[in-house]
Amino acid sequence: MSFEEPTGVRLQKVLANAGVASRRVCEQYIAEGRVRVNGEVVTELGTRIDPEHDLVDVDGTAVQLDATKRYVVLNKPTGVVSSMKDEQGRPDLRRFTKDWEERLYNVGRLDAETSGLLVLTNDGELAHVLAHPSFGVTKVYIAKVRGTVTPQTIQRLRKGVELEDGPIAADKARLLDASGGTSLVELTLHSGRNRIVRRMMAEVGHPVIDLVRRQFGPLHLGTLPAGKARELTTVERGALLTLARQAAPSEGASAPASAEPSRPESP
């Protein structure tokens, strides 16, 4: 009499290997009904899964099971173009990816004069979701602008302004400071239109002097110095993958995982 060898890997081992917690704690999570596989709650400790194809989340947060995927956040300095190889010979992003063996691509763009948070990854499917305007991933910018911005101007930014390529409204807008003939404005947008922050502020009469992106979806720039890059933490990866999984069903096909991600926006 022959017995078939069980296929797959035990769920608690997969979770532990992914850095969620120790195997014993992961077993507690499973028993408490806090773990889902492909959207279904799993409470059986003997459950086996295929890490290459199954989707797992704990307390609603996605778990990265594919160890070949790399997720990096860069604080892009000004003077650097958002390209892995600039045909004009300008400073590009290659200098910031030397510490990783994987071939990384930037998700979206920041123009050369804009600094701040830029995501680098080899996960083309996730990059497609994050970069494509139809998925509505929000970004937060801090703009130093000329002139004293009034509450009326902030309200106008929220209600929307008319640009040459159509109307645009900030998801959120607030005045952080106004002194010495300049103002600091925080704008939250999900638009991916080219140089959108600069064009919005110019339209309301306050040209941008300096612009930095502080947040991209669930990721925050924090205290990362300009010109430095780091890998995302387990918590950050989980938040990013959760966002991608929630957004992806809203549009049919997405880019294949090995594809170079699209890069439409440049604030």
Secondary structure, DSSP 8 states (H G I E B T S, - for coil): -------SEEHHHHHHHTTSS-HHHHHHHHHTT-EEETTEE---TT-EE-TTT--EEETTEE----TT--EEEEEE-TT--S-SS-TT----GGGGSTT-SS--EEES---TTEEEEEEEES-HHHHHHHH-GGG---EEEEEEEES---HHHHHHHHH-EEETTEEE--SEEEEEEEETTEEEEEEEE----TTHHHHHHHHTT--EEEEEEEEETTEE-TT--TT-EEE--HHHHHHHHHHHHHHGGGSS----TTS--------
